[in-house]
Amino acid sequence: MNNCVMRGVLAVLVATGGGGCVNVSAPDKPIEINLNINVKQEVVYRLDGEAKATIKENPGIF
């Protein structure tokens, strides 16, 4: 075992009271993760004075 694993094992032993048994088992039912995501996007644009004037002069270009 490398040094990091040994430190992890030691930390688990200290956390459980210095000894004892730690059991890790998989659940009998699948884990369900329900993600409800609402994405809202707003587009904001600004035009400089010259572009505004060009659009006003030529309203049919768009």
PDB file of N, CA, C, O and CB in Angstrom:
ATOM      1  N   MET A   1       0.846  -1.187   0.000  1.00  0.00           N
ATOM      2  CA  MET A   1       0.000   0.000   0.000  1.00  0.00           C
ATOM      3  C   MET A   1       0.884   1.241   0.000  1.00  0.00           C
ATOM      4  O   MET A   1       1.951   1.278   0.612  1.00  0.00           O
ATOM      5  CB  MET A   1      -0.959   0.003   1.224  1.00  0.00           C
ATOM      6  N   ASN A   2       0.396   2.258  -0.713  1.00  0.00           N
ATOM      7  CA  ASN A   2       1.196   3.475  -0.703  1.00  0.00           C
ATOM      8  C   ASN A   2       0.862   4.317   0.525  1.00  0.00           C
ATOM      9  O   ASN A   2      -0.045   3.984   1.286  1.00  0.00           O
ATOM     10  CB  ASN A   2       0.966   4.286  -1.990  1.00  0.00           C
ATOM     11  N   ASN A   3       1.578   5.374   0.705  1.00  0.00           N
ATOM     12  CA  ASN A   3       1.473   6.194   1.904  1.00  0.00           C
ATOM     13  C   ASN A   3       0.104   6.846   2.036  1.00  0.00           C
ATOM     14  O   ASN A   3      -0.427   6.932   3.143  1.00  0.00           O
ATOM     15  CB  ASN A   3       2.546   7.257   1.898  1.00  0.00           C
ATOM     16  N   CYS A   4      -0.488   7.310   0.921  1.00  0.00           N
ATOM     17  CA  CYS A   4      -1.795   7.971   0.969  1.00  0.00           C
ATOM     18  C   CYS A   4      -2.887   7.002   1.413  1.00  0.00           C
ATOM     19  O   CYS A   4      -3.773   7.374   2.182  1.00  0.00           O
ATOM     20  CB  CYS A   4      -2.144   8.562  -0.401  1.00  0.00           C
ATOM     21  N   VAL A   5      -2.826   5.760   0.931  1.00  0.00           N
ATOM     22  CA  VAL A   5      -3.829   4.767   1.310  1.00  0.00           C
ATOM     23  C   VAL A   5      -3.704   4.449   2.789  1.00  0.00           C
ATOM     24  O   VAL A   5      -4.709   4.320   3.487  1.00  0.00           O
ATOM     25  CB  VAL A   5      -3.680   3.482   0.468  1.00  0.00           C
ATOM     26  N   MET A   6      -2.482   4.323   3.265  1.00  0.00           N
ATOM     27  CA  MET A   6      -2.269   4.043   4.688  1.00  0.00           C
ATOM     28  C   MET A   6      -2.815   5.164   5.559  1.00  0.00           C
ATOM     29  O   MET A   6      -3.396   4.906   6.613  1.00  0.00           O
ATOM     30  CB  MET A   6      -0.781   3.838   4.974  1.00  0.00           C
ATOM     31  N   ARG A   7      -2.632   6.411   5.125  1.00  0.00           N
ATOM     32  CA  ARG A   7      -3.174   7.544   5.884  1.00  0.00           C
ATOM     33  C   ARG A   7      -4.693   7.495   5.898  1.00  0.00           C
ATOM     34  O   ARG A   7      -5.320   7.800   6.913  1.00  0.00           O
ATOM     35  CB  ARG A   7      -2.692   8.880   5.289  1.00  0.00           C
ATOM     36  N   GLY A   8      -5.283   7.111   4.769  1.00  0.00           N
ATOM     37  CA  GLY A   8      -6.742   7.013   4.701  1.00  0.00           C
ATOM     38  C   GLY A   8      -7.273   5.933   5.625  1.00  0.00           C
ATOM     39  O   GLY A   8      -8.271   6.138   6.317  1.00  0.00           O
ATOM     40  N   VAL A   9      -6.610   4.786   5.639  1.00  0.00           N
ATOM     41  CA  VAL A   9      -7.013   3.696   6.528  1.00  0.00           C
ATOM     42  C   VAL A   9      -6.865   4.126   7.984  1.00  0.00           C
ATOM     43  O   VAL A   9      -7.731   3.835   8.810  1.00  0.00           O
ATOM     44  CB  VAL A   9      -6.175   2.427   6.253  1.00  0.00           C
ATOM     45  N   LEU A  10      -5.796   4.801   8.295  1.00  0.00           N
ATOM     46  CA  LEU A  10      -5.570   5.280   9.653  1.00  0.00           C
ATOM     47  C   LEU A  10      -6.640   6.292  10.052  1.00  0.00           C
ATOM     48  O   LEU A  10      -7.118   6.274  11.186  1.00  0.00           O
ATOM     49  CB  LEU A  10      -4.174   5.904   9.777  1.00  0.00           C
ATOM     50  N   ALA A  11      -7.018   7.173   9.130  1.00  0.00           N
ATOM     51  CA  ALA A  11      -8.058   8.165   9.425  1.00  0.00           C
ATOM     52  C   ALA A  11      -9.392   7.485   9.695  1.00  0.00           C
ATOM     53  O   ALA A  11     -10.132   7.913  10.580  1.00  0.00           O
ATOM     54  CB  ALA A  11      -8.200   9.163   8.263  1.00  0.00           C
ATOM     55  N   VAL A  12      -9.708   6.441   8.952  1.00  0.00           N
ATOM     56  CA  VAL A  12     -10.960   5.701   9.180  1.00  0.00           C
ATOM     57  C   VAL A  12     -10.931   5.023  10.542  1.00  0.00           C
ATOM     58  O   VAL A  12     -11.930   5.036  11.260  1.00  0.00           O
ATOM     59  CB  VAL A  12     -11.189   4.649   8.066  1.00  0.00           C
ATOM     60  N   LEU A  13      -9.823   4.443  10.897  1.00  0.00           N
ATOM     61  CA  LEU A  13      -9.708   3.781  12.200  1.00  0.00           C
ATOM     62  C   LEU A  13      -9.858   4.776  13.341  1.00  0.00           C
ATOM     63  O   LEU A  13     -10.524   4.481  14.334  1.00  0.00           O
ATOM     64  CB  LEU A  13      -8.365   3.058  12.315  1.00  0.00           C
ATOM     65  N   VAL A  14      -9.257   5.935  13.214  1.00  0.00           N
ATOM     66  CA  VAL A  14      -9.367   6.957  14.255  1.00  0.00           C
ATOM     67  C   VAL A  14     -10.807   7.454  14.347  1.00  0.00           C
ATOM     68  O   VAL A  14     -11.318   7.659  15.448  1.00  0.00           O
ATOM     69  CB  VAL A  14      -8.403   8.137  13.973  1.00  0.00           C
ATOM     70  N   ALA A  15     -11.468   7.650  13.207  1.00  0.00           N
ATOM     71  CA  ALA A  15     -12.828   8.166  13.195  1.00  0.00           C
ATOM     72  C   ALA A  15     -13.821   7.172  13.785  1.00  0.00           C
ATOM     73  O   ALA A  15     -14.848   7.577  14.330  1.00  0.00           O
ATOM     74  CB  ALA A  15     -13.235   8.521  11.784  1.00  0.00           C
ATOM     75  N   THR A  16     -13.529   5.878  13.685  1.00  0.00           N
ATOM     76  CA  THR A  16     -14.460   4.869  14.206  1.00  0.00           C
ATOM     77  C   THR A  16     -14.140   4.472  15.636  1.00  0.00           C
ATOM     78  O   THR A  16     -14.691   3.494  16.142  1.00  0.00           O
ATOM     79  CB  THR A  16     -14.441   3.638  13.326  1.00  0.00           C
ATOM     80  N   GLY A  17     -13.285   5.190  16.277  1.00  0.00           N
ATOM     81  CA  GLY A  17     -13.015   4.900  17.682  1.00  0.00           C
ATOM     82  C   GLY A  17     -11.766   4.062  17.887  1.00  0.00           C
ATOM     83  O   GLY A  17     -11.606   3.434  18.934  1.00  0.00           O
ATOM     84  N   GLY A  18     -10.887   4.044  16.908  1.00  0.00           N
ATOM     85  CA  GLY A  18      -9.627   3.347  17.086  1.00  0.00           C
ATOM     86  C   GLY A  18      -9.651   1.904  16.628  1.00  0.00           C
ATOM     87  O   GLY A  18      -8.604   1.256  16.625  1.00  0.00           O
ATOM     88  N   GLY A  19     -10.743   1.397  16.260  1.00  0.00           N
ATOM     89  CA  GLY A  19     -10.803   0.007  15.816  1.00  0.00           C
ATOM     90  C   GLY A  19     -12.211  -0.304  15.359  1.00  0.00           C
ATOM     91  O   GLY A  19     -12.963   0.584  14.957  1.00  0.00           O
ATOM     92  N   GLY A  20     -12.547  -1.549  15.426  1.00  0.00           N
ATOM     93  CA  GLY A  20     -13.890  -1.932  15.030  1.00  0.00           C
ATOM     94  C   GLY A  20     -13.935  -2.345  13.576  1.00  0.00           C
ATOM     95  O   GLY A  20     -12.909  -2.619  12.952  1.00  0.00           O
ATOM     96  N   CYS A  21     -15.130  -2.380  13.059  1.00  0.00           N
ATOM     97  CA  CYS A  21     -15.329  -2.870  11.704  1.00  0.00           C
ATOM     98  C   CYS A  21     -16.087  -1.829  10.890  1.00  0.00           C
ATOM     99  O   CYS A  21     -17.065  -1.256  11.370  1.00  0.00           O
ATOM    100  CB  CYS A  21     -16.087  -4.216  11.711  1.00  0.00           C
ATOM    101  N   VAL A  22     -15.651  -1.589   9.690  1.00  0.00           N
ATOM    102  CA  VAL A  22     -16.323  -0.661   8.789  1.00  0.00           C
ATOM    103  C   VAL A  22     -16.855  -1.476   7.620  1.00  0.00           C
ATOM    104  O   VAL A  22     -16.089  -2.098   6.883  1.00  0.00           O
ATOM    105  CB  VAL A  22     -15.358   0.486   8.303  1.00  0.00           C
ATOM    106  N   ASN A  23     -18.181  -1.467   7.457  1.00  0.00           N
ATOM    107  CA  ASN A  23     -18.803  -2.200   6.351  1.00  0.00           C
ATOM    108  C   ASN A  23     -19.310  -1.218   5.317  1.00  0.00           C
ATOM    109  O   ASN A  23     -20.023  -0.268   5.639  1.00  0.00           O
ATOM    110  CB  ASN A  23     -19.956  -3.100   6.854  1.00  0.00           C
ATOM    111  N   VAL A  24     -18.937  -1.456   4.072  1.00  0.00           N
ATOM    112  CA  VAL A  24     -19.424  -0.662   2.959  1.00  0.00           C
ATOM    113  C   VAL A  24     -20.090  -1.623   1.991  1.00  0.00           C
ATOM    114  O   VAL A  24     -19.461  -2.552   1.485  1.00  0.00           O
ATOM    115  CB  VAL A  24     -18.267   0.152   2.268  1.00  0.00           C
ATOM    116  N   SER A  25     -21.379  -1.388   1.741  1.00  0.00           N
ATOM    117  CA  SER A  25     -22.086  -2.278   0.826  1.00  0.00           C
ATOM    118  C   SER A  25     -22.958  -1.458  -0.118  1.00  0.00           C
ATOM    119  O   SER A  25     -23.362  -0.337   0.194  1.00  0.00           O
ATOM    120  CB  SER A  25     -22.942  -3.302   1.606  1.00  0.00           C
ATOM    121  N   ALA A  26     -23.232  -2.036  -1.260  1.00  0.00           N
ATOM    122  CA  ALA A  26     -24.062  -1.366  -2.257  1.00  0.00           C
ATOM    123  C   ALA A  26     -25.524  -1.433  -1.820  1.00  0.00           C
ATOM    124  O   ALA A  26     -25.931  -2.404  -1.182  1.00  0.00           O
ATOM    125  CB  ALA A  26     -23.873  -2.010  -3.663  1.00  0.00           C
ATOM    126  N   PRO A  27     -26.330  -0.401  -2.160  1.00  0.00           N
ATOM    127  CA  PRO A  27     -27.751  -0.447  -1.804  1.00  0.00           C
ATOM    128  C   PRO A  27     -28.477  -1.517  -2.623  1.00  0.00           C
ATOM    129  O   PRO A  27     -28.031  -1.895  -3.707  1.00  0.00           O
ATOM    130  CB  PRO A  27     -28.409   0.934  -2.024  1.00  0.00           C
ATOM    131  N   ASP A  28     -29.608  -1.997  -2.084  1.00  0.00           N
ATOM    132  CA  ASP A  28     -30.349  -3.030  -2.802  1.00  0.00           C
ATOM    133  C   ASP A  28     -31.186  -2.467  -3.941  1.00  0.00           C
ATOM    134  O   ASP A  28     -31.584  -3.209  -4.838  1.00  0.00           O
ATOM    135  CB  ASP A  28     -31.238  -3.780  -1.848  1.00  0.00           C
ATOM    136  N   LYS A  29     -31.458  -1.169  -3.918  1.00  0.00           N
ATOM    137  CA  LYS A  29     -32.199  -0.510  -4.999  1.00  0.00           C
ATOM    138  C   LYS A  29     -31.257   0.450  -5.723  1.00  0.00           C
ATOM    139  O   LYS A  29     -30.314   0.966  -5.122  1.00  0.00           O
ATOM    140  CB  LYS A  29     -33.457   0.250  -4.444  1.00  0.00           C
ATOM    141  N   PRO A  30     -31.511   0.694  -7.021  1.00  0.00           N
ATOM    142  CA  PRO A  30     -30.664   1.654  -7.736  1.00  0.00           C
ATOM    143  C   PRO A  30     -30.827   3.065  -7.183  1.00  0.00           C
ATOM    144  O   PRO A  30     -31.903   3.445  -6.722  1.00  0.00           O
ATOM    145  CB  PRO A  30     -30.992   1.641  -9.228  1.00  0.00           C
ATOM    146  N   ILE A  31     -29.765   3.818  -7.234  1.00  0.00           N
ATOM    147  CA  ILE A  31     -29.800   5.218  -6.792  1.00  0.00           C
ATOM    148  C   ILE A  31     -30.433   6.035  -7.901  1.00  0.00           C
ATOM    149  O   ILE A  31     -30.006   5.962  -9.053  1.00  0.00           O
ATOM    150  CB  ILE A  31     -28.363   5.757  -6.442  1.00  0.00           C
ATOM    151  N   GLU A  32     -31.450   6.813  -7.558  1.00  0.00           N
ATOM    152  CA  GLU A  32     -32.150   7.635  -8.547  1.00  0.00           C
ATOM    153  C   GLU A  32     -31.801   9.099  -8.306  1.00  0.00           C
ATOM    154  O   GLU A  32     -31.957   9.618  -7.201  1.00  0.00           O
ATOM    155  CB  GLU A  32     -33.694   7.413  -8.474  1.00  0.00           C
ATOM    156  N   ILE A  33     -31.330   9.750  -9.357  1.00  0.00           N
ATOM    157  CA  ILE A  33     -30.999  11.169  -9.284  1.00  0.00           C
ATOM    158  C   ILE A  33     -31.960  11.904 -10.210  1.00  0.00           C
ATOM    159  O   ILE A  33     -31.945  11.694 -11.423  1.00  0.00           O
ATOM    160  CB  ILE A  33     -29.495  11.441  -9.678  1.00  0.00           C
ATOM    161  N   ASN A  34     -32.784  12.754  -9.640  1.00  0.00           N
ATOM    162  CA  ASN A  34     -33.786  13.478 -10.406  1.00  0.00           C
ATOM    163  C   ASN A  34     -33.323  14.925 -10.552  1.00  0.00           C
ATOM    164  O   ASN A  34     -33.240  15.661  -9.569  1.00  0.00           O
ATOM    165  CB  ASN A  34     -35.190  13.400  -9.722  1.00  0.00           C
ATOM    166  N   LEU A  35     -33.026  15.321 -11.773  1.00  0.00           N
ATOM    167  CA  LEU A  35     -32.551  16.675 -12.019  1.00  0.00           C
ATOM    168  C   LEU A  35     -33.610  17.457 -12.786  1.00  0.00           C
ATOM    169  O   LEU A  35     -33.917  17.137 -13.935  1.00  0.00           O
ATOM    170  CB  LEU A  35     -31.214  16.657 -12.796  1.00  0.00           C
ATOM    171  N   ASN A  36     -34.154  18.462 -12.160  1.00  0.00           N
ATOM    172  CA  ASN A  36     -35.076  19.369 -12.835  1.00  0.00           C
ATOM    173  C   ASN A  36     -34.317  20.669 -13.075  1.00  0.00           C
ATOM    174  O   ASN A  36     -34.034  21.419 -12.140  1.00  0.00           O
ATOM    175  CB  ASN A  36     -36.395  19.609 -11.989  1.00  0.00           C
ATOM    176  N   ILE A  37     -33.997  20.920 -14.323  1.00  0.00           N
ATOM    177  CA  ILE A  37     -33.180  22.076 -14.658  1.00  0.00           C
ATOM    178  C   ILE A  37     -33.985  23.009 -15.545  1.00  0.00           C
ATOM    179  O   ILE A  37     -34.547  22.592 -16.558  1.00  0.00           O
ATOM    180  CB  ILE A  37     -31.865  21.648 -15.355  1.00  0.00           C
ATOM    181  N   ASN A  38     -34.034  24.267 -15.158  1.00  0.00           N
ATOM    182  CA  ASN A  38     -34.710  25.281 -15.944  1.00  0.00           C
ATOM    183  C   ASN A  38     -33.659  26.276 -16.405  1.00  0.00           C
ATOM    184  O   ASN A  38     -33.020  26.943 -15.591  1.00  0.00           O
ATOM    185  CB  ASN A  38     -35.847  25.983 -15.128  1.00  0.00           C
ATOM    186  N   VAL A  39     -33.487  26.369 -17.707  1.00  0.00           N
ATOM    187  CA  VAL A  39     -32.481  27.264 -18.265  1.00  0.00           C
ATOM    188  C   VAL A  39     -33.196  28.407 -18.953  1.00  0.00           C
ATOM    189  O   VAL A  39     -34.016  28.193 -19.845  1.00  0.00           O
ATOM    190  CB  VAL A  39     -31.536  26.518 -19.254  1.00  0.00           C
ATOM    191  N   LYS A  40     -32.884  29.611 -18.538  1.00  0.00           N
ATOM    192  CA  LYS A  40     -33.467  30.800 -19.146  1.00  0.00           C
ATOM    193  C   LYS A  40     -32.321  31.651 -19.657  1.00  0.00           C
ATOM    194  O   LYS A  40     -31.357  31.926 -18.943  1.00  0.00           O
ATOM    195  CB  LYS A  40     -34.366  31.595 -18.131  1.00  0.00           C
ATOM    196  N   GLN A  41     -32.447  32.054 -20.886  1.00  0.00           N
ATOM    197  CA  GLN A  41     -31.371  32.837 -21.480  1.00  0.00           C
ATOM    198  C   GLN A  41     -31.956  34.144 -21.991  1.00  0.00           C
ATOM    199  O   GLN A  41     -32.996  34.166 -22.649  1.00  0.00           O
ATOM    200  CB  GLN A  41     -30.663  32.053 -22.627  1.00  0.00           C
ATOM    201  N   GLU A  42     -31.286  35.200 -21.684  1.00  0.00           N
ATOM    202  CA  GLU A  42     -31.678  36.502 -22.181  1.00  0.00           C
ATOM    203  C   GLU A  42     -30.541  37.050 -23.025  1.00  0.00           C
ATOM    204  O   GLU A  42     -29.370  36.958 -22.657  1.00  0.00           O
ATOM    205  CB  GLU A  42     -32.033  37.468 -21.018  1.00  0.00           C
ATOM    206  N   VAL A  43     -30.905  37.615 -24.153  1.00  0.00           N
ATOM    207  CA  VAL A  43     -29.902  38.191 -25.033  1.00  0.00           C
ATOM    208  C   VAL A  43     -30.063  39.703 -24.977  1.00  0.00           C
ATOM    209  O   VAL A  43     -31.133  40.239 -25.265  1.00  0.00           O
ATOM    210  CB  VAL A  43     -30.040  37.651 -26.500  1.00  0.00           C
ATOM    211  N   VAL A  44     -29.005  40.367 -24.608  1.00  0.00           N
ATOM    212  CA  VAL A  44     -29.005  41.819 -24.508  1.00  0.00           C
ATOM    213  C   VAL A  44     -27.948  42.343 -25.469  1.00  0.00           C
ATOM    214  O   VAL A  44     -26.810  41.874 -25.480  1.00  0.00           O
ATOM    215  CB  VAL A  44     -28.732  42.298 -23.039  1.00  0.00           C
ATOM    216  N   TYR A  45     -28.340  43.318 -26.273  1.00  0.00           N
ATOM    217  CA  TYR A  45     -27.369  43.877 -27.195  1.00  0.00           C
ATOM    218  C   TYR A  45     -27.448  45.400 -27.146  1.00  0.00           C
ATOM    219  O   TYR A  45     -28.486  45.979 -26.829  1.00  0.00           O
ATOM    220  CB  TYR A  45     -27.608  43.357 -28.633  1.00  0.00           C
ATOM    221  N   ARG A  46     -26.358  46.008 -27.460  1.00  0.00           N
ATOM    222  CA  ARG A  46     -26.268  47.466 -27.486  1.00  0.00           C
ATOM    223  C   ARG A  46     -25.634  47.876 -28.805  1.00  0.00           C
ATOM    224  O   ARG A  46     -24.695  47.246 -29.291  1.00  0.00           O
ATOM    225  CB  ARG A  46     -25.445  48.013 -26.270  1.00  0.00           C
ATOM    226  N   LEU A  47     -26.167  48.933 -29.361  1.00  0.00           N
ATOM    227  CA  LEU A  47     -25.619  49.426 -30.618  1.00  0.00           C
ATOM    228  C   LEU A  47     -24.981  50.784 -30.393  1.00  0.00           C
ATOM    229  O   LEU A  47     -25.490  51.599 -29.623  1.00  0.00           O
ATOM    230  CB  LEU A  47     -26.712  49.511 -31.704  1.00  0.00           C
ATOM    231  N   ASP A  48     -23.876  51.023 -31.062  1.00  0.00           N
ATOM    232  CA  ASP A  48     -23.277  52.343 -30.949  1.00  0.00           C
ATOM    233  C   ASP A  48     -24.082  53.333 -31.789  1.00  0.00           C
ATOM    234  O   ASP A  48     -24.936  52.926 -32.576  1.00  0.00           O
ATOM    235  CB  ASP A  48     -21.791  52.318 -31.397  1.00  0.00           C
ATOM    236  N   GLY A  49     -23.823  54.592 -31.629  1.00  0.00           N
ATOM    237  CA  GLY A  49     -24.588  55.650 -32.285  1.00  0.00           C
ATOM    238  C   GLY A  49     -24.606  55.541 -33.798  1.00  0.00           C
ATOM    239  O   GLY A  49     -25.642  55.780 -34.419  1.00  0.00           O
ATOM    240  N   GLU A  50     -23.499  55.191 -34.395  1.00  0.00           N
ATOM    241  CA  GLU A  50     -23.421  55.106 -35.852  1.00  0.00           C
ATOM    242  C   GLU A  50     -24.294  53.970 -36.388  1.00  0.00           C
ATOM    243  O   GLU A  50     -24.968  54.130 -37.405  1.00  0.00           O
ATOM    244  CB  GLU A  50     -21.968  54.907 -36.294  1.00  0.00           C
ATOM    245  N   ALA A  51     -24.281  52.839 -35.715  1.00  0.00           N
ATOM    246  CA  ALA A  51     -25.106  51.713 -36.143  1.00  0.00           C
ATOM    247  C   ALA A  51     -26.586  52.050 -35.992  1.00  0.00           C
ATOM    248  O   ALA A  51     -27.382  51.699 -36.862  1.00  0.00           O
ATOM    249  CB  ALA A  51     -24.760  50.450 -35.335  1.00  0.00           C
ATOM    250  N   LYS A  52     -26.969  52.716 -34.920  1.00  0.00           N
ATOM    251  CA  LYS A  52     -28.373  53.126 -34.741  1.00  0.00           C
ATOM    252  C   LYS A  52     -28.811  54.062 -35.858  1.00  0.00           C
ATOM    253  O   LYS A  52     -29.915  53.931 -36.386  1.00  0.00           O
ATOM    254  CB  LYS A  52     -28.570  53.812 -33.374  1.00  0.00           C
ATOM    255  N   ALA A  53     -27.953  54.998 -36.214  1.00  0.00           N
ATOM    256  CA  ALA A  53     -28.291  55.945 -37.273  1.00  0.00           C
ATOM    257  C   ALA A  53     -28.440  55.226 -38.615  1.00  0.00           C
ATOM    258  O   ALA A  53     -29.338  55.547 -39.394  1.00  0.00           O
ATOM    259  CB  ALA A  53     -27.217  57.044 -37.372  1.00  0.00           C
ATOM    260  N   THR A  54     -27.570  54.263 -38.886  1.00  0.00           N
ATOM    261  CA  THR A  54     -27.642  53.507 -40.146  1.00  0.00           C
ATOM    262  C   THR A  54     -28.942  52.701 -40.221  1.00  0.00           C
ATOM    263  O   THR A  54     -29.567  52.627 -41.279  1.00  0.00           O
ATOM    264  CB  THR A  54     -26.422  52.562 -40.282  1.00  0.00           C
ATOM    265  N   ILE A  55     -29.337  52.113 -39.123  1.00  0.00           N
ATOM    266  CA  ILE A  55     -30.590  51.347 -39.107  1.00  0.00           C
ATOM    267  C   ILE A  55     -31.800  52.260 -39.293  1.00  0.00           C
ATOM    268  O   ILE A  55     -32.745  51.904 -39.997  1.00  0.00           O
ATOM    269  CB  ILE A  55     -30.722  50.565 -37.791  1.00  0.00           C
ATOM    270  N   LYS A  56     -31.772  53.435 -38.665  1.00  0.00           N
ATOM    271  CA  LYS A  56     -32.883  54.372 -38.835  1.00  0.00           C
ATOM    272  C   LYS A  56     -32.966  54.866 -40.269  1.00  0.00           C
ATOM    273  O   LYS A  56     -34.066  55.045 -40.793  1.00  0.00           O
ATOM    274  CB  LYS A  56     -32.734  55.557 -37.883  1.00  0.00           C
ATOM    275  N   GLU A  57     -31.833  55.090 -40.913  1.00  0.00           N
ATOM    276  CA  GLU A  57     -31.810  55.557 -42.285  1.00  0.00           C
ATOM    277  C   GLU A  57     -32.226  54.493 -43.281  1.00  0.00           C
ATOM    278  O   GLU A  57     -32.772  54.812 -44.338  1.00  0.00           O
ATOM    279  CB  GLU A  57     -30.451  56.053 -42.625  1.00  0.00           C
ATOM    280  N   ASN A  58     -31.975  53.231 -42.959  1.00  0.00           N
ATOM    281  CA  ASN A  58     -32.274  52.104 -43.853  1.00  0.00           C
ATOM    282  C   ASN A  58     -33.108  51.042 -43.098  1.00  0.00           C
ATOM    283  O   ASN A  58     -32.591  49.967 -42.793  1.00  0.00           O
ATOM    284  CB  ASN A  58     -30.944  51.473 -44.406  1.00  0.00           C
ATOM    285  N   PRO A  59     -34.364  51.326 -42.801  1.00  0.00           N
ATOM    286  CA  PRO A  59     -35.139  50.362 -41.992  1.00  0.00           C
ATOM    287  C   PRO A  59     -35.411  49.046 -42.695  1.00  0.00           C
ATOM    288  O   PRO A  59     -35.748  48.067 -42.030  1.00  0.00           O
ATOM    289  CB  PRO A  59     -36.448  50.972 -41.594  1.00  0.00           C
ATOM    290  N   GLY A  60     -35.282  48.983 -43.998  1.00  0.00           N
ATOM    291  CA  GLY A  60     -35.564  47.757 -44.724  1.00  0.00           C
ATOM    292  C   GLY A  60     -34.423  46.754 -44.769  1.00  0.00           C
ATOM    293  O   GLY A  60     -34.592  45.657 -45.300  1.00  0.00           O
ATOM    294  N   ILE A  61     -33.255  47.111 -44.219  1.00  0.00           N
ATOM    295  CA  ILE A  61     -32.114  46.186 -44.328  1.00  0.00           C
ATOM    296  C   ILE A  61     -32.237  44.991 -43.396  1.00  0.00           C
ATOM    297  O   ILE A  61     -31.541  43.991 -43.566  1.00  0.00           O
ATOM    298  CB  ILE A  61     -30.821  46.919 -44.033  1.00  0.00           C
ATOM    299  N   PHE A  62     -33.114  45.093 -42.420  1.00  0.00           N
ATOM    300  CA  PHE A  62     -33.291  43.971 -41.486  1.00  0.00           C
ATOM    301  C   PHE A  62     -34.666  43.374 -41.610  1.00  0.00           C
ATOM    302  O   PHE A  62     -34.991  42.422 -40.901  1.00  0.00           O
ATOM    303  CB  PHE A  62     -33.054  44.418 -40.053  1.00  0.00           C
TER     304      PHE A  62
END
